[in-house]
Amino acid sequence: MKSDPDSYESQVGALAPANAIDLRSDTVTHPTPAMREAMYRAEVGDDVYGEDPTINRLEELAAEKVGKEAALFVPTGTMGNAIAVLTHCRRGDEIIVGDRAHVYLYEVGGSARLNGSPARAIPTLPDGSLDPARLRAAFLGDDVHEARTGLLCLENTHNMCGGQALSPEALHALAAPAHERGVPVHLDGARLFNAAVSLGVPASALAAEVDSVMFCLSKGLSAPVGSMLAGSRAFITEARRGRKLLGGGMRQAGILAAAGILALTEMVDRLTEDHANARRLAQGLAEIPGVQVAPESVQTNILFFDVLDDAGQPRNEAFTHAAAALGALFSGGDLGAIRAVTHYGISDADVERALQIARAAVARATATATSARH
Ligand SMILES: Cc1ncc(COP(=O)(O)O)c(C=O)c1O
């Protein structure tokens, strides 16, 4: 259960009935009927020539939403983060990143493979921020023996920290030591709008603290494909070259951008429903004996919990398999906890049903443990 919970390797879907409640990730969301209609009608052109009017519109809208000069439509969040490294860093520059960040754990070592940029990983704190002393000590480049630091990479909301949202003030405190040294800051904001909605601030207030930001259209915002990378006009002009290098020039992709426009105009405010459902799910789980969860720490649409047997031994994997067989899918985190993510495809009724299934799955998982000991 230590692989990327948003990847195929962690899927237990094969165990589940067809109508299973899918809490593995918000990446499983399907496009809305309005998105499908807009995709059908989308005006398109060759985006590598800059001639796709729908992509151009999406890029302008995205830049405006995050308060940056320009934005670039990219196929995935992973590619957006990789392009940020390619664009900000010289070859061989180090990047500073938290040791529980998606960029560090689950992006195939892209900064090193694509740009020769090693990751200097420093401890991620439980709220998704970074240890301040370790951060200050991590900047290199004054000494001839050292690689230069080319980038600080932050994450908001923080996936492996259970969707914790960093406020503009918290982001400022993290970005300031980098900016004091002339080091740019990139934000992996795959779920930036979850953070903004949860904190009650505009996404632009979060992006204001960083030089570039990536956010996903294809997670809680329900578009089928696509992420945005935003920054200064000069940064995005160069990023366009990085996208081409990685094979991300997608031609008539206005078909996809049409869904992205609706993701940004119609799907942001409803994220509060996902956050309320995550909180309700955590509260219900807390009532099941054997489940360890902290409902008060749930801020957005992600929560982690553990299932323990009577002897206090973890039964997370047995629980996940039992729940899948009963019709509720969960995934896992980097430290072995069970992850649940609420999204557009999860209703209030699904949460209640998932709780019933969780109760039965805990009983099965812990009974298996008891019988295995005898
Ligand atoms: C925090 C975070 N960053 C980046 C990504 C990568 O996005 P994508 O799956 O579109 O490559 C993910 C995906 O789950 C994520 O959770």
The ligand as an ORCA input file, in Angstrom:
! r2SCAN-3c Opt
* xyz 0 1
  C      -0.248     16.478     -4.833
  C      -0.203     15.934     -6.223
  N       0.622     16.508     -7.104
  C       0.708     16.079     -8.367
  C      -0.057     15.034     -8.808
  C       0.122     14.541    -10.220
  O      -1.001     14.717    -11.017
  P      -1.254     13.794    -12.292
  O      -1.826     12.525    -11.795
  O      -2.209     14.596    -13.126
  O       0.064     13.602    -12.977
  C      -0.918     14.388     -7.926
  C      -1.715     13.238     -8.393
  O      -2.351     12.543     -7.732
  C      -0.995     14.853     -6.588
  O      -1.800     14.280     -5.680
*
